[in-house]
Amino acid sequence: MALKLILPTAAGALQPYVLSGNEPVQPARGTRFDRIAYSAAHVVADPLAPADPWLQPALDWDATIAYRQRLWSLGLGVAEAMDTAQRGMGLDWPTSLQLIRRSLDAARDVPGALIASGCGTDHLAPEDVKSVDDVIRGYEDQMAAIEALGGRLIVMASRALARVARGPQDYERVYGRILSQARQPVILHWLGEMFDPALAGYWGSADVDTAMETALGVIAAHAAKVDGIKISLLDKDREIAMRRRLPAGVRMYTGDDFNYAELIAGDGFGSEPTHGGSDALLGIFDAIAPAASAALGELACGRVDRFHAILGPTVPLSRHIFAAPTRLYKTGVVFMAWVNGHQQHFSMVGGQQSARSLPHLAELFRLADAAGLLEQPELAVRRMKSLLAVHGIDA
């Protein structure tokens, strides 16, 4: 019997919806990739913690680590304590460092587990940051703490640097100092203002092309210390242009949650293998992990058509999750984990489960069904009905 329920529309009406009956995407066991693929992983809040959820982050550590173990089991790496984990958006630095420590400990029990961790300046009080020297010290504090745990670094874009820098030379100074000290090659992180308005004008210019020249100059000057750069500008043409200009061996990690399928597939252009297609460091891979794993496995086998057949249907879902205001995408990611049974509740750090409307979540449910991403359809329907009931809808 077909599964069905009542769902709200964007116009505020209620309409019956019958599930497609599509088989959930299932990657083959032991899938191997020819791309490096990190999933920026979300955290699972603890709704039973006696804390004010708007002010104090409280995590369910067992469920949070179990989700990372799931990602590793699918062949995906974990980009830890990034914005998908609500880093700087509800998750403070002490909790982030504990998260990094616990994830690194868990990774040691998983052969081949890939993990890199966000290093930033979010522990600095805005009123205490007067100069780029303060920013450097902030980066160095987190860098030392993560490296002491044996972690690899993702050098995150800094709100503090964006606020105090007076031009490209300040970015060159900060990144030059940090890269020169790194124990092993790092991933740089360029997050567009659509993800975080406080990062407007990053790299010292509001003009993206000018900013890109600065970033490329920093990378060229320290190429041996740069594994790659993740850019999240939602501009595929600029990503491709930058990818083609990276030094030999430096990877482009796509952070484009609108165009990731074609960017990962690549165009084969360039003498460097890593410049003909992007690797990945994506928030959407948290929500579409089985499809991402299955598609990357097909790509590694040269079955490009199958890659697109699996990953293509996930793109409308991703564009919906990351719709403006883009910074609220975490709500959709956690919603997907909940309806698929990977956590027992739809609660988030900072109460962010309320950041998206019920019609938005209903459309997300439809798109997940169409893409074969409802892993347990009966459970997904029950949980969606429970959410609708909270909003007074008898589905």
Secondary structure, DSSP 8 states (H G I E B T S, - for coil): ---EEEEE-TTS-EEEEE----------TT---SS-EEEE----B-TTSSS-TTTS--B-HHHHHHHHHHHHHTT-EEEETSGGGTBTTTB-HHHHHHHHHHHHHHHTTSTT--EEEEE--TTS-GGG--SHHHHHHHHHHHHHHHHHTT--EEE---HHHHHH--SHHHHHHHHHHHHHH-SS-EEEEEE-TTT-GGGTTGGG-SSHHHHHHHHHHHHHHTGGGEEEEEEE-S-HHHHHHHHHHS-TT-EEEE--TTTHHHHHH----SSSGGGSS-EEEESHHHHTHHHHHHHHHHHHTT-HHHHHHHHTTHHHHHHHHT-SSGGGHHHHHHHHHHHTTSSS----GGGGGGSS-HHHHHHHHHHHHHTT--SSHHHHHHHHHHHHHHTT---
